[in-house]
């Protein structure tokens, strides 16, 4: 999974690819997030621009990550969420929980404050 850091290493951007349906990709996302938390990261952007589909396992991983960041006085946001994934968030009411931005630049601006 591609990742990058900005803002002098304080903000990390993860870029999962493909479909997050509870397989290796979802496990890799969970491991990456857990590693970041263990290293003390407090600001995470997950760029979903290359994710075509996600299921309940991936949603659970995102909710768990969001909760873990909040519990550590951190913040996790999403960006580049496609229309079908956005609809899933709306139907499940997760759109009220996750901060999601159309552009990566907007997510960076928001989380880096």
N, CA, C and O atoms as a Tinker XYZ file with bonds, in Angstrom:
   452  protein
     1  N      0.850000   -1.172000    0.000000    73     2
     2  CA     0.000000    0.000000    0.000000    64     1     3
     3  C      0.894000    1.233000    0.000000    63     2     4     5
     4  O      1.837000    1.344000    0.784000    81     3
     5  N      0.581000    2.125000   -0.871000    73     3     6
     6  CA     1.363000    3.351000   -0.971000    64     5     7
     7  C      1.030000    4.267000    0.193000    63     6     8     9
     8  O     -0.133000    4.425000    0.563000    81     7
     9  N      2.057000    4.865000    0.761000    73     7    10
    10  CA     1.841000    5.855000    1.816000    64     9    11
    11  C      2.836000    6.983000    1.624000    63    10    12    13
    12  O      3.907000    6.796000    1.046000    81    11
    13  N      2.472000    8.144000    2.112000    73    11    14
    14  CA     3.370000    9.283000    2.071000    64    13    15
    15  C      3.151000   10.112000    3.322000    63    14    16    17
    16  O      2.106000   10.037000    3.967000    81    15
    17  N      4.151000   10.896000    3.645000    73    15    18
    18  CA     4.052000   11.761000    4.817000    64    17    19
    19  C      4.259000   13.203000    4.391000    63    18    20    21
    20  O      5.017000   13.494000    3.467000    81    19
    21  N      3.572000   14.095000    5.081000    73    19    22
    22  CA     3.702000   15.526000    4.814000    64    21    23
    23  C      3.684000   16.271000    6.141000    63    22    24    25
    24  O      3.599000   15.657000    7.204000    81    23
    25  N      3.762000   17.561000    6.076000    73    23    26
    26  CA     3.723000   18.410000    7.265000    64    25    27
    27  C      4.772000   17.951000    8.278000    63    26    28    29
    28  O      4.474000   17.701000    9.446000    81    27
    29  N      6.019000   17.849000    7.786000    73    27    30
    30  CA     7.149000   17.448000    8.629000    64    29    31
    31  C      6.901000   16.104000    9.313000    63    30    32    33
    32  O      7.290000   15.897000   10.463000    81    31
    33  N      6.253000   15.201000    8.591000    73    31    34
    34  CA     6.036000   13.842000    9.100000    64    33    35
    35  C      4.843000   13.673000   10.003000    63    34    36    37
    36  O      4.589000   12.570000   10.488000    81    35
    37  N      4.099000   14.746000   10.245000    73    35    38
    38  CA     2.973000   14.637000   11.177000    64    37    39
    39  C      1.708000   14.097000   10.524000    63    38    40    41
    40  O      0.865000   13.516000   11.208000    81    39
    41  N      1.560000   14.278000    9.216000    73    39    42
    42  CA     0.376000   13.792000    8.501000    64    41    43
    43  C      0.804000   12.652000    7.585000    63    42    44    45
    44  O      1.757000   12.779000    6.817000    81    43
    45  N      0.086000   11.539000    7.677000    73    43    46
    46  CA     0.354000   10.390000    6.811000    64    45    47
    47  C     -0.838000   10.204000    5.893000    63    46    48    49
    48  O     -1.988000   10.339000    6.310000    81    47
    49  N     -0.546000    9.890000    4.626000    73    47    50
    50  CA    -1.591000    9.604000    3.649000    64    49    51
    51  C     -1.432000    8.155000    3.208000    63    50    52    53
    52  O     -0.378000    7.764000    2.705000    81    51
    53  N     -2.488000    7.356000    3.401000    73    51    54
    54  CA    -2.512000    5.979000    2.923000    64    53    55
    55  C     -3.367000    5.914000    1.674000    63    54    56    57
    56  O     -4.405000    6.570000    1.591000    81    55
    57  N     -2.930000    5.118000    0.693000    73    55    58
    58  CA    -3.645000    4.994000   -0.564000    64    57    59
    59  C     -3.926000    3.525000   -0.886000    63    58    60    61
    60  O     -3.183000    2.915000   -1.655000    81    59
    61  N     -4.972000    2.955000   -0.318000    73    59    62
    62  CA    -5.324000    1.584000   -0.682000    64    61    63
    63  C     -5.797000    1.527000   -2.136000    63    62    64    65
    64  O     -6.220000    2.536000   -2.699000    81    63
    65  N     -5.720000    0.330000   -2.740000    73    63    66
    66  CA    -6.123000    0.163000   -4.139000    64    65    67
    67  C     -7.023000   -1.048000   -4.285000    63    66    68    69
    68  O     -6.960000   -1.990000   -3.495000    81    67
    69  N     -7.857000   -1.006000   -5.304000    73    67    70
    70  CA    -8.694000   -2.147000   -5.644000    64    69    71
    71  C     -9.975000   -2.183000   -4.844000    63    70    72    73
    72  O    -10.577000   -1.151000   -4.549000    81    71
    73  N    -10.376000   -3.384000   -4.500000    73    71    74
    74  CA   -11.590000   -3.584000   -3.709000    64    73    75
    75  C    -11.206000   -3.996000   -2.301000    63    74    76    77
    76  O    -10.393000   -4.899000   -2.108000    81    75
    77  N    -11.786000   -3.337000   -1.330000    73    75    78
    78  CA   -11.554000   -3.684000    0.076000    64    77    79
    79  C    -12.740000   -4.525000    0.533000    63    78    80    81
    80  O    -13.784000   -3.998000    0.920000    81    79
    81  N    -12.559000   -5.845000    0.482000    73    79    82
    82  CA   -13.675000   -6.755000    0.767000    64    81    83
    83  C    -13.329000   -7.782000    1.841000    63    82    84    85
    84  O    -13.894000   -8.875000    1.866000    81    83
    85  N    -12.407000   -7.429000    2.719000    73    83    86
    86  CA   -12.086000   -8.324000    3.826000    64    85    87
    87  C    -10.938000   -9.265000    3.553000    63    86    88    89
    88  O    -10.638000  -10.113000    4.394000    81    87
    89  N    -10.283000   -9.151000    2.412000    73    87    90
    90  CA    -9.154000  -10.004000    2.078000    64    89    91
    91  C     -7.831000   -9.369000    2.447000    63    90    92    93
    92  O     -7.723000   -8.619000    3.418000    81    91
    93  N     -6.822000   -9.690000    1.643000    73    91    94
    94  CA    -5.469000   -9.203000    1.915000    64    93    95
    95  C     -5.377000   -7.683000    1.926000    63    94    96    97
    96  O     -4.648000   -7.107000    2.733000    81    95
    97  N     -6.118000   -7.034000    1.028000    73    95    98
    98  CA    -6.048000   -5.571000    0.955000    64    97    99
    99  C     -6.562000   -4.926000    2.239000    63    98   100   101
   100  O     -5.973000   -3.971000    2.745000    81    99
   101  N     -7.670000   -5.460000    2.761000    73    99   102
   102  CA    -8.228000   -4.920000    4.002000    64   101   103
   103  C     -7.297000   -5.198000    5.171000    63   102   104   105
   104  O     -7.102000   -4.339000    6.031000    81   103
   105  N     -6.718000   -6.402000    5.207000    73   103   106
   106  CA    -5.759000   -6.739000    6.265000    64   105   107
   107  C     -4.541000   -5.828000    6.209000    63   106   108   109
   108  O     -4.032000   -5.402000    7.245000    81   107
   109  N     -4.074000   -5.529000    5.000000    73   107   110
   110  CA    -2.925000   -4.629000    4.846000    64   109   111
   111  C     -3.268000   -3.227000    5.336000    63   110   112   113
   112  O     -2.444000   -2.571000    5.973000    81   111
   113  N     -4.487000   -2.765000    5.041000    73   111   114
   114  CA    -4.923000   -1.455000    5.525000    64   113   115
   115  C     -4.945000   -1.433000    7.050000    63   114   116   117
   116  O     -4.450000   -0.488000    7.665000    81   115
   117  N     -5.517000   -2.467000    7.661000    73   115   118
   118  CA    -5.567000   -2.545000    9.134000    64   117   119
   119  C     -4.167000   -2.538000    9.732000    63   118   120   121
   120  O     -3.907000   -1.825000   10.701000    81   119
   121  N     -3.259000   -3.335000    9.155000    73   119   122
   122  CA    -1.877000   -3.389000    9.663000    64   121   123
   123  C     -1.185000   -2.039000    9.530000    63   122   124   125
   124  O     -0.498000   -1.592000   10.448000    81   123
   125  N     -1.369000   -1.399000    8.393000    73   123   126
   126  CA    -0.736000   -0.095000    8.183000    64   125   127
   127  C     -1.223000    0.922000    9.204000    63   126   128   129
   128  O     -0.431000    1.681000    9.763000    81   127
   129  N     -2.522000    0.934000    9.444000    73   127   130
   130  CA    -3.092000    1.875000   10.415000    64   129   131
   131  C     -2.583000    1.564000   11.815000    63   130   132   133
   132  O     -2.214000    2.474000   12.557000    81   131
   133  N     -2.560000    0.285000   12.182000    73   131   134
   134  CA    -2.081000   -0.108000   13.507000    64   133   135
   135  C     -0.612000    0.285000   13.694000    63   134   136   137
   136  O     -0.224000    0.764000   14.759000    81   135
   137  N      0.196000    0.080000   12.656000    73   135   138
   138  CA     1.611000    0.474000   12.726000    64   137   139
   139  C      1.749000    1.979000   12.945000    63   138   140   141
   140  O      2.572000    2.421000   13.747000    81   139
   141  N      0.948000    2.757000   12.237000    73   139   142
   142  CA     1.001000    4.213000   12.399000    64   141   143
   143  C      0.619000    4.619000   13.814000    63   142   144   145
   144  O      1.266000    5.473000   14.421000    81   143
   145  N     -0.438000    4.001000   14.333000    73   143   146
   146  CA    -0.873000    4.319000   15.698000    64   145   147
   147  C      0.212000    3.968000   16.715000    63   146   148   149
   148  O      0.466000    4.729000   17.648000    81   147
   149  N      0.848000    2.816000   16.530000    73   147   150
   150  CA     1.908000    2.401000   17.454000    64   149   151
   151  C      3.107000    3.345000   17.396000    63   150   152   153
   152  O      3.824000    3.501000   18.384000    81   151
   153  N      3.326000    3.971000   16.246000    73   151   154
   154  CA     4.428000    4.924000   16.098000    64   153   155
   155  C      4.045000    6.317000   16.576000    63   154   156   157
   156  O      4.864000    7.236000   16.537000    81   155
   157  N      2.794000    6.478000   17.030000    73   155   158
   158  CA     2.378000    7.759000   17.588000    64   157   159
   159  C      1.745000    8.720000   16.605000    63   158   160   161
   160  O      1.522000    9.883000   16.942000    81   159
   161  N      1.447000    8.264000   15.393000    73   159   162
   162  CA     0.809000    9.143000   14.420000    64   161   163
   163  C     -0.537000    9.613000   14.939000    63   162   164   165
   164  O     -1.283000    8.831000   15.527000    81   163
   165  N     -0.859000   10.896000   14.727000    73   163   166
   166  CA    -2.126000   11.469000   15.195000    64   165   167
   167  C     -2.969000   12.051000   14.064000    63   166   168   169
   168  O     -4.103000   12.473000   14.292000    81   167
   169  N     -2.422000   12.076000   12.837000    73   167   170
   170  CA    -3.157000   12.658000   11.710000    64   169   171
   171  C     -3.021000   11.746000   10.493000    63   170   172   173
   172  O     -1.933000   11.557000    9.950000    81   171
   173  N     -4.164000   11.188000   10.082000    73   171   174
   174  CA    -4.167000   10.231000    8.974000    64   173   175
   175  C     -5.205000   10.635000    7.931000    63   174   176   177
   176  O     -6.347000   10.963000    8.253000    81   175
   177  N     -4.773000   10.602000    6.680000    73   175   178
   178  CA    -5.677000   10.776000    5.541000    64   177   179
   179  C     -5.696000    9.451000    4.795000    63   178   180   181
   180  O     -4.645000    8.910000    4.452000    81   179
   181  N     -6.888000    8.931000    4.546000    73   179   182
   182  CA    -7.008000    7.741000    3.714000    64   181   183
   183  C     -7.608000    8.193000    2.386000    63   182   184   185
   184  O     -8.753000    8.640000    2.317000    81   183
   185  N     -6.798000    8.061000    1.332000    73   183   186
   186  CA    -7.190000    8.469000   -0.013000    64   185   187
   187  C     -7.827000    7.267000   -0.699000    63   186   188   189
   188  O     -7.144000    6.299000   -1.035000    81   187
   189  N     -9.138000    7.336000   -0.903000    73   187   190
   190  CA    -9.878000    6.220000   -1.498000    64   189   191
   191  C    -10.036000    6.365000   -3.009000    63   190   192   193
   192  O    -10.891000    5.709000   -3.604000    81   191
   193  N     -9.238000    7.200000   -3.627000    73   191   194
   194  CA    -9.335000    7.440000   -5.066000    64   193   195
   195  C     -9.123000    6.212000   -5.929000    63   194   196   197
   196  O     -9.647000    6.148000   -7.041000    81   195
   197  N     -8.368000    5.236000   -5.445000    73   195   198
   198  CA    -8.110000    4.016000   -6.212000    64   197   199
   199  C     -8.861000    2.809000   -5.666000    63   198   200   201
   200  O     -8.538000    1.670000   -6.002000    81   199
   201  N     -9.856000    3.053000   -4.831000    73   199   202
   202  CA   -10.684000    1.968000   -4.289000    64   201   203
   203  C    -11.998000    1.944000   -5.051000    63   202   204   205
   204  O    -12.730000    2.934000   -5.086000    81   203
   205  N    -12.288000    0.803000   -5.658000    73   203   206
   206  CA   -13.507000    0.678000   -6.458000    64   205   207
   207  C    -14.709000    0.289000   -5.611000    63   206   208   209
   208  O    -15.833000    0.705000   -5.890000    81   207
   209  N    -14.470000   -0.508000   -4.579000    73   207   210
   210  CA   -15.572000   -1.061000   -3.807000    64   209   211
   211  C    -15.080000   -1.378000   -2.407000    63   210   212   213
   212  O    -13.915000   -1.729000   -2.219000    81   211
   213  N    -15.957000   -1.256000   -1.431000    73   211   214
   214  CA   -15.639000   -1.737000   -0.089000    64   213   215
   215  C    -16.885000   -2.380000    0.503000    63   214   216   217
   216  O    -18.014000   -2.006000    0.183000    81   215
   217  N    -16.651000   -3.359000    1.374000    73   215   218
   218  CA   -17.789000   -4.036000    2.006000    64   217   219
   219  C    -17.764000   -3.770000    3.506000    63   218   220   221
   220  O    -17.017000   -2.920000    3.990000    81   219
   221  N    -18.590000   -4.506000    4.224000    73   219   222
   222  CA   -18.730000   -4.263000    5.661000    64   221   223
   223  C    -17.430000   -4.495000    6.425000    63   222   224   225
   224  O    -17.195000   -3.836000    7.438000    81   223
   225  N    -16.582000   -5.412000    5.968000    73   223   226
   226  CA   -15.291000   -5.625000    6.645000    64   225   227
   227  C    -14.425000   -4.374000    6.557000    63   226   228   229
   228  O    -13.813000   -3.966000    7.544000    81   227
   229  N    -14.376000   -3.774000    5.385000    73   227   230
   230  CA   -13.583000   -2.566000    5.200000    64   229   231
   231  C    -14.196000   -1.394000    5.964000    63   230   232   233
   232  O    -13.478000   -0.585000    6.551000    81   231
   233  N    -15.520000   -1.308000    5.953000    73   231   234
   234  CA   -16.181000   -0.257000    6.723000    64   233   235
   235  C    -15.849000   -0.414000    8.202000    63   234   236   237
   236  O    -15.575000    0.567000    8.893000    81   235
   237  N    -15.875000   -1.657000    8.682000    73   235   238
   238  CA   -15.507000   -1.918000   10.077000    64   237   239
   239  C    -14.083000   -1.490000   10.374000    63   238   240   241
   240  O    -13.812000   -0.937000   11.440000    81   239
   241  N    -13.166000   -1.739000    9.440000    73   239   242
   242  CA   -11.765000   -1.334000    9.623000    64   241   243
   243  C    -11.647000    0.190000    9.686000    63   242   244   245
   244  O    -10.883000    0.723000   10.490000    81   243
   245  N    -12.401000    0.888000    8.840000    73   243   246
   246  CA   -12.360000    2.354000    8.850000    64   245   247
   247  C    -12.966000    2.922000   10.130000    63   246   248   249
   248  O    -12.435000    3.873000   10.704000    81   247
   249  N    -14.070000    2.343000   10.573000    73   247   250
   250  CA   -14.700000    2.795000   11.820000    64   249   251
   251  C    -13.761000    2.558000   13.002000    63   250   252   253
   252  O    -13.613000    3.420000   13.868000    81   251
   253  N    -13.134000    1.393000   13.031000    73   251   254
   254  CA   -12.192000    1.065000   14.107000    64   253   255
   255  C    -11.007000    2.045000   14.102000    63   254   256   257
   256  O    -10.582000    2.522000   15.154000    81   255
   257  N    -10.490000    2.333000   12.918000    73   255   258
   258  CA    -9.375000    3.277000   12.816000    64   257   259
   259  C     -9.800000    4.665000   13.285000    63   258   260   261
   260  O     -9.074000    5.331000   14.024000    81   259
   261  N    -10.962000    5.087000   12.855000    73   259   262
   262  CA   -11.487000    6.399000   13.262000    64   261   263
   263  C    -11.582000    6.484000   14.786000    63   262   264   265
   264  O    -11.161000    7.473000   15.386000    81   263
   265  N    -12.132000    5.450000   15.399000    73   263   266
   266  CA   -12.274000    5.405000   16.855000    64   265   267
   267  C    -10.911000    5.425000   17.542000    63   266   268   269
   268  O    -10.714000    6.133000   18.529000    81   267
   269  N     -9.975000    4.643000   17.010000    73   267   270
   270  CA    -8.628000    4.591000   17.599000    64   269   271
   271  C     -7.954000    5.953000   17.543000    63   270   272   273
   272  O     -7.303000    6.363000   18.504000    81   271
   273  N     -8.102000    6.654000   16.433000    73   271   274
   274  CA    -7.508000    7.993000   16.328000    64   273   275
   275  C     -8.163000    8.966000   17.304000    63   274   276   277
   276  O     -7.480000    9.757000   17.956000    81   275
   277  N     -9.487000    8.903000   17.400000    73   275   278
   278  CA   -10.178000    9.783000   18.349000    64   277   279
   279  C     -9.746000    9.505000   19.785000    63   278   280   281
   280  O     -9.548000   10.436000   20.565000    81   279
   281  N     -9.600000    8.235000   20.136000    73   279   282
   282  CA    -9.195000    7.856000   21.488000    64   281   283
   283  C     -7.788000    8.329000   21.826000    63   282   284   285
   284  O     -7.436000    8.453000   22.999000    81   283
   285  N     -6.989000    8.593000   20.808000    73   283   286
   286  CA    -5.616000    9.072000   21.008000    64   285   287
   287  C     -5.506000   10.571000   20.716000    63   286   288   289
   288  O     -4.418000   11.076000   20.442000    81   287
   289  N     -6.647000   11.282000   20.776000    73   287   290
   290  CA    -6.708000   12.706000   20.483000    64   289   291
   291  C     -6.164000   13.022000   19.094000    63   290   292   293
   292  O     -5.571000   14.078000   18.874000    81   291
   293  N     -6.372000   12.103000   18.166000    73   291   294
   294  CA    -5.941000   12.293000   16.791000    64   293   295
   295  C     -7.131000   12.477000   15.871000    63   294   296   297
   296  O     -8.264000   12.658000   16.317000    81   295
   297  N     -6.849000   12.426000   14.579000    73   295   298
   298  CA    -7.898000   12.645000   13.598000    64   297   299
   299  C     -7.608000   11.842000   12.354000    63   298   300   301
   300  O     -6.462000   11.763000   11.912000    81   299
   301  N     -8.639000   11.243000   11.785000    73   299   302
   302  CA    -8.551000   10.523000   10.526000    64   301   303
   303  C     -9.613000   11.074000    9.589000    63   302   304   305
   304  O    -10.772000   11.216000    9.980000    81   303
   305  N     -9.227000   11.387000    8.353000    73   303   306
   306  CA   -10.177000   11.873000    7.357000    64   305   307
   307  C    -10.019000   11.061000    6.075000    63   306   308   309
   308  O     -9.011000   10.387000    5.862000    81   307
   309  N    -11.034000   11.145000    5.238000    73   307   310
   310  CA   -11.037000   10.450000    3.955000    64   309   311
   311  C    -11.026000   11.474000    2.833000    63   310   312   313
   312  O    -11.485000   12.604000    3.001000    81   311
   313  N    -10.492000   11.065000    1.681000    73   311   314
   314  CA   -10.576000   11.934000    0.509000    64   313   315
   315  C    -10.726000   11.087000   -0.746000    63   314   316   317
   316  O    -10.490000    9.879000   -0.738000    81   315
   317  N    -11.125000   11.752000   -1.823000    73   315   318
   318  CA   -11.328000   11.111000   -3.123000    64   317   319
   319  C    -12.278000    9.924000   -3.054000    63   318   320   321
   320  O    -12.029000    8.881000   -3.659000    81   319
   321  N    -13.355000   10.089000   -2.322000    73   319   322
   322  CA   -14.352000    9.025000   -2.170000    64   321   323
   323  C    -15.243000    9.032000   -3.409000    63   322   324   325
   324  O    -15.855000   10.048000   -3.736000    81   323
   325  N    -15.313000    7.869000   -4.110000    73   323   326
   326  CA   -16.145000    7.835000   -5.317000    64   325   327
   327  C    -17.629000    7.811000   -4.960000    63   326   328   329
   328  O    -18.003000    7.645000   -3.799000    81   327
   329  N    -18.450000    7.977000   -5.965000    73   327   330
   330  CA   -19.896000    8.116000   -5.763000    64   329   331
   331  C    -20.509000    6.888000   -5.092000    63   330   332   333
   332  O    -21.339000    7.039000   -4.195000    81   331
   333  N    -20.126000    5.680000   -5.500000    73   331   334
   334  CA   -20.747000    4.481000   -4.922000    64   333   335
   335  C    -20.354000    4.297000   -3.457000    63   334   336   337
   336  O    -21.184000    3.898000   -2.640000    81   335
   337  N    -19.112000    4.581000   -3.123000    73   335   338
   338  CA   -18.680000    4.483000   -1.727000    64   337   339
   339  C    -19.331000    5.590000   -0.905000    63   338   340   341
   340  O    -19.741000    5.366000    0.234000    81   339
   341  N    -19.423000    6.761000   -1.476000    73   339   342
   342  CA   -20.102000    7.863000   -0.789000    64   341   343
   343  C    -21.552000    7.495000   -0.484000    63   342   344   345
   344  O    -22.059000    7.801000    0.595000    81   343
   345  N    -22.209000    6.845000   -1.425000    73   343   346
   346  CA   -23.591000    6.414000   -1.208000    64   345   347
   347  C    -23.694000    5.410000   -0.061000    63   346   348   349
   348  O    -24.647000    5.452000    0.717000    81   347
   349  N    -22.716000    4.507000    0.045000    73   347   350
   350  CA   -22.691000    3.551000    1.161000    64   349   351
   351  C    -22.587000    4.308000    2.480000    63   350   352   353
   352  O    -23.287000    3.983000    3.439000    81   351
   353  N    -21.721000    5.310000    2.534000    73   351   354
   354  CA   -21.575000    6.098000    3.754000    64   353   355
   355  C    -22.855000    6.852000    4.093000    63   354   356   357
   356  O    -23.208000    6.985000    5.265000    81   355
   357  N    -23.542000    7.339000    3.082000    73   355   358
   358  CA   -24.800000    8.067000    3.313000    64   357   359
   359  C    -25.866000    7.119000    3.842000    63   358   360   361
   360  O    -26.535000    7.429000    4.828000    81   359
   361  N    -26.036000    5.952000    3.190000    73   359   362
   362  CA   -27.066000    4.986000    3.596000    64   361   363
   363  C    -26.821000    4.475000    5.010000    63   362   364   365
   364  O    -27.768000    4.281000    5.772000    81   363
   365  N    -25.568000    4.258000    5.362000    73   363   366
   366  CA   -25.230000    3.729000    6.693000    64   365   367
   367  C    -25.086000    4.825000    7.743000    63   366   368   369
   368  O    -24.803000    4.543000    8.908000    81   367
   369  N    -25.281000    6.070000    7.330000    73   367   370
   370  CA   -25.157000    7.241000    8.206000    64   369   371
   371  C    -23.716000    7.515000    8.645000    63   370   372   373
   372  O    -23.481000    8.343000    9.525000    81   371
   373  N    -22.761000    6.824000    8.035000    73   371   374
   374  CA   -21.356000    7.062000    8.371000    64   373   375
   375  C    -20.866000    8.396000    7.820000    63   374   376   377
   376  O    -19.803000    8.881000    8.209000    81   375
   377  N    -21.628000    8.977000    6.930000    73   375   378
   378  CA   -21.258000   10.295000    6.406000    64   377   379
   379  C    -21.308000   11.352000    7.507000    63   378   380   381
   380  O    -20.714000   12.422000    7.373000    81   379
   381  N    -22.020000   11.050000    8.596000    73   379   382
   382  CA   -22.062000   11.971000    9.727000    64   381   383
   383  C    -20.867000   11.768000   10.664000    63   382   384   385
   384  O    -20.603000   12.599000   11.534000    81   383
   385  N    -20.157000   10.667000   10.479000    73   383   386
   386  CA   -19.022000   10.336000   11.343000    64   385   387
   387  C    -17.690000   10.708000   10.679000    63   386   388   389
   388  O    -16.826000   11.330000   11.296000    81   387
   389  N    -17.546000   10.316000    9.414000    73   387   390
   390  CA   -16.289000   10.540000    8.706000    64   389   391
   391  C    -16.266000   11.917000    8.060000    63   390   392   393
   392  O    -17.231000   12.335000    7.419000    81   391
   393  N    -15.151000   12.613000    8.237000    73   391   394
   394  CA   -14.911000   13.821000    7.448000    64   393   395
   395  C    -14.357000   13.340000    6.113000    63   394   396   397
   396  O    -13.341000   12.646000    6.072000    81   395
   397  N    -15.024000   13.707000    5.025000    73   395   398
   398  CA   -14.598000   13.281000    3.692000    64   397   399
   399  C    -14.484000   14.495000    2.781000    63   398   400   401
   400  O    -15.339000   15.381000    2.791000    81   399
   401  N    -13.426000   14.520000    2.002000    73   399   402
   402  CA   -13.140000   15.645000    1.125000    64   401   403
   403  C    -13.007000   15.148000   -0.308000    63   402   404   405
   404  O    -12.504000   14.053000   -0.558000    81   403
   405  N    -13.469000   15.977000   -1.247000    73   403   406
   406  CA   -13.399000   15.605000   -2.660000    64   405   407
   407  C    -11.954000   15.566000   -3.154000    63   406   408   409
   408  O    -11.586000   14.708000   -3.957000    81   407
   409  N    -11.143000   16.497000   -2.669000    73   407   410
   410  CA    -9.756000   16.599000   -3.131000    64   409   411
   411  C     -8.784000   16.341000   -1.986000    63   410   412   413
   412  O     -9.046000   16.674000   -0.830000    81   411
   413  N     -7.676000   15.751000   -2.338000    73   411   414
   414  CA    -6.626000   15.498000   -1.348000    64   413   415
   415  C     -6.134000   16.793000   -0.735000    63   414   416   417
   416  O     -5.872000   16.852000    0.466000    81   415
   417  N     -6.006000   17.824000   -1.544000    73   415   418
   418  CA    -5.506000   19.104000   -1.048000    64   417   419
   419  C     -6.410000   19.655000    0.056000    63   418   420   421
   420  O     -5.931000   20.225000    1.037000    81   419
   421  N     -7.722000   19.479000   -0.115000    73   419   422
   422  CA    -8.660000   19.950000    0.909000    64   421   423
   423  C     -8.506000   19.166000    2.203000    63   422   424   425
   424  O     -8.581000   19.738000    3.291000    81   423
   425  N     -8.292000   17.859000    2.091000    73   423   426
   426  CA    -8.084000   17.022000    3.282000    64   425   427
   427  C     -6.795000   17.425000    3.993000    63   426   428   429
   428  O     -6.759000   17.512000    5.221000    81   427
   429  N     -5.742000   17.669000    3.224000    73   427   430
   430  CA    -4.472000   18.081000    3.813000    64   429   431
   431  C     -4.626000   19.411000    4.532000    63   430   432   433
   432  O     -4.163000   19.569000    5.662000    81   431
   433  N     -5.270000   20.358000    3.884000    73   431   434
   434  CA    -5.479000   21.666000    4.507000    64   433   435
   435  C     -6.243000   21.534000    5.826000    63   434   436   437
   436  O     -5.885000   22.151000    6.829000    81   435
   437  N     -7.303000   20.718000    5.807000    73   435   438
   438  CA    -8.149000   20.569000    6.995000    64   437   439
   439  C     -7.417000   19.884000    8.144000    63   438   440   441
   440  O     -7.495000   20.336000    9.286000    81   439
   441  N     -6.718000   18.816000    7.855000    73   439   442
   442  CA    -6.102000   18.028000    8.933000    64   441   443
   443  C     -4.799000   18.651000    9.440000    63   442   444   445
   444  O     -4.400000   18.410000   10.579000    81   443
   445  N     -4.148000   19.435000    8.617000    73   443   446
   446  CA    -2.861000   20.011000    9.017000    64   445   447
   447  C     -2.995000   21.221000    9.923000    63   446   448   449
   448  O     -1.990000   21.706000   10.443000    81   447
   449  N     -4.214000   21.726000   10.130000    73   447   450
   450  CA    -4.402000   22.915000   10.966000    64   449   451
   451  C     -4.071000   22.629000   12.403000    63   450   452
   452  O     -4.172000   23.518000   13.249000    81   451
